[in-house]
Amino acid sequence: MSTSISLLTEIPEELHESLQHYLDTHPNWDQDQVFAVALSVFLLQNEKKQAAKSSKTYKNCAKVYLENLFKQS
């Protein structure tokens, strides 16, 4: 069972408009799912360690990414 944490953040208006357009045209996605995928892929791509793929943090990010990417509404 995964635990969710609520975040409050400010983003540029242009980014919000793009996000809203994406959500309007992709009804199977929601804002939380988009943020979870975006944050997890960012962390996966920016891992500094060579052995990152075997680390628990890397595996957790990959799990969140894949679960949200293929989530069914």
Sine and cosine of phi, psi and omega as CSV:
sin_phi,cos_phi,sin_psi,cos_psi,sin_omega,cos_omega
0.00,0.00,0.78,-0.62,-0.01,-1.00
-0.99,-0.11,0.50,-0.87,0.03,-1.00
-0.97,-0.24,0.68,-0.74,0.04,-1.00
-0.98,-0.22,0.61,-0.79,0.05,-1.00
-0.88,-0.47,0.73,-0.68,0.01,-1.00
-1.00,0.04,0.71,-0.71,0.02,-1.00
-0.86,-0.51,0.59,-0.81,0.12,-0.99
-0.87,-0.49,0.85,-0.53,-0.03,-1.00
-0.58,-0.82,0.41,-0.91,0.08,-1.00
-0.98,-0.21,0.68,-0.74,0.06,-1.00
-0.79,-0.62,0.41,-0.91,0.03,-1.00
-0.85,0.52,0.56,-0.83,-0.03,-1.00
-0.84,0.55,-0.64,0.77,0.00,-1.00
-0.88,0.48,-0.64,0.77,0.03,-1.00
-0.92,0.39,-0.65,0.76,0.03,-1.00
-0.89,0.45,-0.67,0.75,0.03,-1.00
-0.89,0.46,-0.66,0.75,0.04,-1.00
-0.91,0.42,-0.68,0.73,0.04,-1.00
-0.88,0.47,-0.72,0.70,-0.01,-1.00
-0.88,0.47,-0.67,0.75,0.05,-1.00
-0.88,0.48,-0.69,0.73,0.01,-1.00
-0.87,0.49,-0.73,0.68,-0.02,-1.00
-0.91,0.42,-0.59,0.81,0.03,-1.00
-0.91,0.41,-0.53,0.85,-0.05,-1.00
-0.99,-0.14,-0.08,1.00,0.03,-1.00
-0.75,-0.66,0.99,0.16,-0.11,-0.99
-0.91,0.42,-0.26,0.97,0.02,-1.00
-0.99,0.15,-0.12,0.99,0.00,-1.00
-0.95,-0.31,0.49,-0.87,0.14,-0.99
-0.79,-0.61,0.20,-0.98,-0.08,-1.00
-0.86,0.52,-0.68,0.73,-0.01,-1.00
-0.89,0.46,-0.65,0.76,0.01,-1.00
-0.91,0.42,-0.69,0.72,0.02,-1.00
-0.88,0.48,-0.72,0.69,0.00,-1.00
-0.90,0.44,-0.65,0.76,0.01,-1.00
-0.89,0.45,-0.68,0.73,0.02,-1.00
-0.91,0.41,-0.72,0.69,-0.04,-1.00
-0.89,0.46,-0.70,0.71,-0.02,-1.00
-0.93,0.37,-0.67,0.74,-0.02,-1.00
-0.92,0.39,-0.64,0.76,0.01,-1.00
-0.93,0.36,-0.58,0.82,0.08,-1.00
-0.87,0.50,-0.73,0.69,-0.01,-1.00
-0.92,0.40,-0.62,0.78,0.05,-1.00
-0.89,0.46,-0.67,0.74,-0.06,-1.00
-0.97,0.26,-0.36,0.93,-0.10,-1.00
-0.93,-0.36,0.30,0.95,0.07,-1.00
-0.93,0.37,0.78,-0.62,-0.11,-0.99
-1.00,0.07,-0.51,0.86,-0.13,-0.99
-0.97,0.24,0.57,-0.82,0.03,-1.00
-0.92,0.39,-0.60,0.80,-0.03,-1.00
-1.00,0.01,0.36,0.93,-0.10,-0.99
-0.85,0.53,-0.61,0.79,-0.08,-1.00
-0.91,0.42,-0.27,0.96,0.04,-1.00
-0.98,-0.19,-0.06,1.00,-0.04,-1.00
-0.98,0.19,0.44,-0.90,0.03,-1.00
-0.89,0.45,-0.63,0.78,0.00,-1.00
-0.88,0.48,-0.71,0.71,0.01,-1.00
-0.88,0.48,-0.72,0.70,-0.01,-1.00
-0.90,0.44,-0.64,0.77,0.02,-1.00
-0.90,0.43,-0.68,0.73,0.03,-1.00
-0.89,0.45,-0.67,0.74,0.01,-1.00
-0.90,0.44,-0.64,0.76,0.02,-1.00
-0.89,0.46,-0.74,0.67,0.01,-1.00
-0.88,0.48,-0.69,0.72,0.01,-1.00
-0.84,0.54,-0.80,0.60,-0.07,-1.00
-0.93,0.38,-0.65,0.76,0.01,-1.00
-0.88,0.48,-0.68,0.73,-0.03,-1.00
-0.98,0.22,-0.52,0.85,0.01,-1.00
-0.90,0.43,-0.61,0.79,-0.07,-1.00
-0.96,-0.28,0.26,0.96,-0.01,-1.00
-0.90,0.44,0.70,-0.71,0.05,-1.00
-0.99,-0.17,0.74,-0.67,0.05,-1.00
-1.00,0.07,0.00,0.00,0.00,0.00
